[in-house]
Amino acid sequence: MLHAIDRKRLALLQMKSKQLSERSQKDARIEAQIQDMTEKVRAYEQSKQPPSDKELRATAQDEMKRAGIVQLGIKRHGADTVQPISAS
């Protein structure tokens, strides 16, 4: 959540800098803030671990649900996964 706020803050600072440059003005404080936020966002994105296989599968299933696609299969008692029905 904090990362999303930092990204939004960075975008707003860049917009403010663009507005100032269009008026041929510069603000050293805004430029310094942009630099700090850019480094902070970049550091977070580099430290973030890639999603696990389980997270990737869950994301794919959520996307399929939103698209209205369902998976037919047999869910075994006590199992977390659904055994797909093979097409014969």
VOGU-3710 file (C-alpha; in Angstrom, 3 decimals, decimal comma):
1> mlhaidrkrl> 0,000/0,000/0,000  2,778/2,422/0,889  4,506/1,589/-2,385  1,372/2,539/-4,314  1,208/5,835/-2,428  4,860/6,538/-3,233  4,289/5,786/-6,918  1,291/8,133/-6,965  3,286/10,837/-5,155  6,055/10,445/-7,743
11> allqmkskql> 3,568/10,788/-10,603  2,088/13,938/-9,062  5,528/15,455/-8,504  6,433/14,741/-12,129  3,216/16,420/-13,263  4,033/19,456/-11,120  7,549/19,582/-12,588  6,100/19,416/-16,097  3,731/22,296/-15,318  6,618/24,369/-14,018
21> sersqkdari> 8,782/23,612/-17,048  5,944/24,667/-19,362  5,995/28,035/-17,586  9,807/28,144/-17,844  10,190/27,821/-14,086  12,218/25,434/-11,964  11,890/24,376/-8,355  14,908/22,666/-6,820  12,820/21,244/-3,956  10,464/19,460/-6,329
31> eaqiqdmtek> 13,371/18,096/-8,358  14,990/16,789/-5,154  11,701/15,184/-4,074  11,332/13,554/-7,489  14,855/12,161/-7,214  14,191/10,810/-3,694  10,871/9,217/-4,671  12,386/7,696/-7,820  15,140/6,070/-5,768  12,662/4,859/-3,144
41> vrayeqskqp> 10,314/3,324/-5,742  13,209/1,736/-7,645  14,658/0,263/-4,433  11,307/-1,255/-3,505  10,770/-2,762/-6,947  14,261/-4,292/-6,951  13,819/-5,797/-3,480  10,414/-7,259/-4,287  10,543/-11,018/-4,755  8,998/-12,537/-7,877
51> psdkelrata> 5,596/-14,153/-7,285  5,550/-17,838/-6,390  3,939/-20,481/-8,596  0,968/-20,639/-6,231  0,455/-16,863/-6,484  0,706/-17,007/-10,281  -1,884/-19,799/-10,449  -4,237/-17,897/-8,120  -3,894/-14,767/-10,250  -4,596/-16,742/-13,421
61> qdemkragiv> -7,687/-18,317/-11,840  -8,970/-14,908/-10,719  -8,527/-13,539/-14,240  -10,396/-16,521/-15,675  -13,245/-15,973/-13,190  -13,512/-12,313/-14,162  -13,626/-13,326/-17,829  -16,438/-15,803/-17,101  -14,354/-18,908/-17,780  -14,788/-21,868/-15,460
71> qlgikrhgad> -12,677/-24,978/-15,055  -14,468/-28,311/-15,035  -12,965/-30,943/-12,845  -13,305/-33,202/-9,869  -12,344/-31,890/-6,476  -11,207/-34,700/-4,249  -12,122/-34,672/-0,583  -9,301/-33,085/1,403  -7,443/-31,824/-1,671  -6,794/-28,159/-2,411
81> tvqpisas> -6,649/-28,608/-6,174  -9,183/-29,659/-8,780  -8,319/-32,600/-11,024  -9,178/-31,492/-14,590  -11,465/-33,691/-16,611  -9,548/-34,870/-19,654  -11,247/-34,532/-23,025  -11,843/-37,962/-24,541
//
